[in-house]
Amino acid sequence: MLPKDFGIEVCANSFASAVAAEKGGAMRVELCDNLAEGGTTPSYAQIKMCVDHLHIEVWPILRPRGGDFLYTADEFEIMKMDLEVCKNLGCSGVVTGILTAEGTVDKVRCAELIKLASPMPVAFHRAFDLCNNLQEALEDLIELGFVRILTSGTAPTALAGVDIIADLIKKSENRICIMPGAGINPDNIKQIQKLTHAKNFHSTAKSKIPSKMKFKNPVAKLGQHSEEYVHEESSAFVVKQLVDLIK
């Protein structure tokens, strides 16, 4: 068993993925929908199923849409309502991120969400990587009371951003958890661990699940980048590999 502050968070895109995360030994799931857009708020039913049936921490993401992290007043109201749902269902915490048009942390709105969530803790997602000044954003998030930051070090993958991640961990001085994420898999997690000295790691641990449909229309496409006869799901086997590698 890994220490409580040391382990794998799985970005789970469904109840099935969350179950696989638990079976593989993950310490926590960041529950979301629409992985192709970087994750959006999951449905009420997905959240409730996970909270009711899992024994590990469930942290839904509060993100009303894909794209940037500059939200309208209506979108912010939706985030607050989704937060109330998570709180009422008994989630362990929530994950969110709001920026200003200038690329700074929206301290006013973030403070409102943290106050509304209390005593439930709040983590900040990769909106952090789109900030114009990481050091300033780091201090803002610590001051606001966020407990964790998910980051790739502003790079396309955590492996490519290890130098910045390591620097953030050093500068955080254990005041907040800096968690590497983006492209973490069994082939690179040991290297990322060694170079950053991180304790928490974030991964989808996903694999492709082929459809069981007998009839397959070879022409129809339901979305520009969709694959109608395959879907992605977290793999308990991959999660266990990740957990075993960082022990």
C-alpha positions in Angstrom: 0.0 0.0 0.0 1.4 3.4 -1.0 1.4 6.3 1.6 -1.8 8.4 1.4 0.0 11.3 -0.3 1.8 9.1 -2.8 0.0 7.5 -5.7 -1.9 7.6 -9.0 -4.9 9.7 -9.9 -6.8 8.4 -12.8 -8.7 10.7 -15.2 -11.8 8.5 -15.5 -14.2 9.3 -18.4 -16.9 6.9 -17.2 -18.1 4.8 -14.3 -16.5 1.8 -16.0 -13.1 3.7 -16.1 -13.5 4.7 -12.4 -14.1 1.1 -11.4 -11.0 0.0 -13.4 -9.0 2.7 -11.6 -10.0 1.4 -8.2 -9.3 -2.2 -9.3 -5.8 -1.2 -10.4 -5.0 0.5 -7.1 -5.5 4.2 -7.9 -5.8 6.5 -4.9 -8.3 8.8 -6.6 -10.3 9.5 -9.8 -10.7 12.8 -11.5 -14.1 12.1 -13.0 -14.9 13.8 -16.3 -16.5 13.5 -19.7 -15.2 14.3 -23.2 -11.5 13.4 -22.8 -11.0 14.6 -26.4 -11.7 18.2 -25.2 -9.5 17.8 -22.1 -12.4 16.8 -19.9 -15.8 18.4 -19.1 -18.2 18.1 -16.2 -19.6 14.5 -15.9 -23.3 13.8 -15.6 -25.2 13.6 -12.3 -25.7 9.9 -12.8 -22.0 9.3 -13.4 -21.0 11.2 -10.3 -23.6 9.4 -8.1 -22.7 6.0 -9.4 -19.0 6.6 -8.6 -19.7 8.0 -5.1 -22.2 5.2 -4.3 -20.0 2.3 -5.5 -16.3 3.2 -5.2 -14.2 3.2 -2.1 -11.5 5.6 -3.4 -11.8 9.3 -3.7 -14.0 10.8 -6.4 -13.2 14.3 -7.6 -15.4 15.5 -10.5 -14.1 18.2 -12.8 -16.1 21.4 -13.0 -15.7 22.6 -16.5 -18.9 23.4 -18.5 -17.3 23.2 -21.9 -14.1 22.6 -23.8 -11.8 25.4 -25.1 -10.4 28.2 -22.9 -11.0 28.8 -19.2 -12.6 32.3 -19.5 -16.2 31.8 -18.6 -19.4 33.9 -19.1 -21.6 34.7 -16.1 -24.0 32.0 -17.2 -21.2 29.4 -17.4 -20.0 30.4 -14.0 -23.5 29.9 -12.6 -23.6 26.4 -14.1 -20.2 25.6 -12.4 -21.7 26.7 -9.1 -24.7 24.5 -9.5 -22.6 21.5 -10.5 -20.5 22.2 -7.5 -23.6 22.0 -5.3 -24.5 18.7 -6.9 -21.0 17.3 -6.1 -21.2 18.5 -2.5 -24.7 17.1 -2.0 -23.7 13.7 -3.4 -20.7 13.5 -1.0 -17.7 13.8 -3.4 -14.3 13.9 -1.9 -13.4 17.1 -3.7 -13.7 18.9 -7.0 -11.3 20.0 -9.7 -11.7 23.3 -11.6 -9.9 26.3 -13.0 -10.9 29.8 -14.1 -8.7 32.4 -15.7 -9.0 36.1 -16.6 -8.7 37.3 -20.1 -5.2 38.4 -19.3 -4.1 34.9 -18.4 -4.0 35.2 -14.6 -5.9 33.1 -12.1 -9.4 34.5 -11.6 -9.0 34.9 -7.9 -12.5 36.4 -7.3 -14.4 33.5 -8.9 -12.0 30.9 -7.6 -12.5 32.2 -4.1 -16.2 32.0 -4.5 -16.0 28.3 -5.6 -13.7 27.4 -2.7 -16.1 29.1 -0.2 -19.1 27.3 -1.7 -17.2 23.9 -1.7 -16.1 24.1 1.9 -15.4 21.8 3.7 -14.8 19.9 0.5 -11.3 20.6 -0.9 -10.7 22.0 -4.4 -7.9 21.2 -6.9 -6.8 23.3 -9.9 -6.5 21.6 -13.3 -4.3 22.3 -16.3 -5.8 25.8 -16.8 -2.6 26.5 -14.8 -0.6 25.7 -17.9 -2.3 28.5 -19.8 -1.4 31.2 -17.2 1.0 34.0 -18.3 3.2 33.7 -15.2 3.4 30.3 -13.5 5.2 31.6 -10.3 2.5 34.2 -9.8 -0.2 31.7 -10.5 1.4 29.2 -8.0 1.4 31.8 -5.2 -2.2 32.8 -6.0 -3.5 29.2 -5.9 -1.7 28.6 -2.6 -3.1 31.8 -1.1 -6.6 30.9 -2.3 -6.4 27.5 -0.6 -6.3 25.0 -3.5 -4.8 21.7 -2.4 -3.3 20.5 -5.7 -2.3 21.7 -9.2 -2.3 19.4 -12.2 0.4 20.5 -14.7 2.4 19.4 -17.7 4.9 22.2 -17.0 3.2 24.0 -19.9 4.6 21.4 -22.4 2.5 19.0 -24.6 3.5 16.2 -22.2 4.6 15.9 -18.6 7.8 14.3 -19.8 8.7 17.2 -22.0 7.9 19.6 -19.1 9.8 17.9 -16.3 12.2 20.8 -15.7 9.4 23.2 -15.1 7.5 20.7 -13.0 10.5 20.0 -10.8 11.0 23.8 -10.4 7.4 24.2 -9.4 7.7 21.4 -6.8 10.7 23.0 -5.3 9.1 26.4 -5.2 5.9 25.1 -3.7 7.8 24.1 -0.6 5.2 21.5 0.3 2.5 24.2 0.5 0.5 22.6 -2.3 0.7 19.3 -4.2 2.2 19.7 -7.7 0.9 16.7 -9.8 2.4 15.9 -13.2 -0.1 15.0 -15.9 -0.4 14.6 -19.7 0.9 11.6 -21.5 2.0 9.7 -18.4 2.2 6.0 -19.0 4.2 2.9 -17.8 7.0 3.7 -20.2 7.8 7.1 -18.7 6.5 7.4 -15.2 9.7 6.2 -13.5 11.7 8.8 -15.4 9.2 11.6 -14.6 9.3 10.5 -10.9 13.0 10.6 -10.8 13.4 14.0 -12.5 10.6 15.8 -10.7 10.4 14.0 -7.3 6.6 14.2 -7.6 4.4 12.1 -5.3 1.1 12.2 -7.1 0.8 11.4 -10.8 -2.2 11.8 -13.2 -3.0 9.5 -16.1 -6.0 8.3 -18.1 -4.4 4.8 -18.2 -6.7 4.3 -21.1 -7.0 1.6 -23.7 -9.3 1.3 -26.7 -12.3 -1.0 -26.4 -13.7 -2.4 -29.7 -17.4 -2.3 -30.3 -19.5 -5.5 -29.9 -21.8 -4.4 -32.6 -22.4 -7.0 -35.2 -23.7 -4.6 -37.9 -21.2 -1.8 -38.7 -22.0 1.0 -41.1 -18.7 1.7 -42.9 -19.9 5.1 -44.2 -21.8 7.0 -41.5 -19.8 9.4 -39.3 -21.4 10.9 -36.2 -18.6 13.4 -35.5 -15.6 14.9 -37.3 -13.1 12.9 -35.2 -15.3 10.2 -33.9 -14.8 6.4 -34.0 -18.2 4.9 -33.8 -17.0 1.3 -33.3 -14.4 1.9 -30.6 -14.3 3.8 -27.3 -11.6 4.6 -24.7 -11.7 3.3 -21.2 -9.2 3.3 -18.3 -7.5 -0.1 -17.9 -7.1 -1.7 -14.5 -4.0 -3.5 -15.8 -2.4 -0.2 -16.9 -3.3 1.5 -13.6 -1.7 -1.4 -11.7 1.4 -1.1 -13.8 1.7 2.6 -12.9 1.1 2.0 -9.2 3.7 -0.8 -9.1 6.3 1.4 -10.9 6.2 4.3 -8.4 6.3 2.1 -5.3 
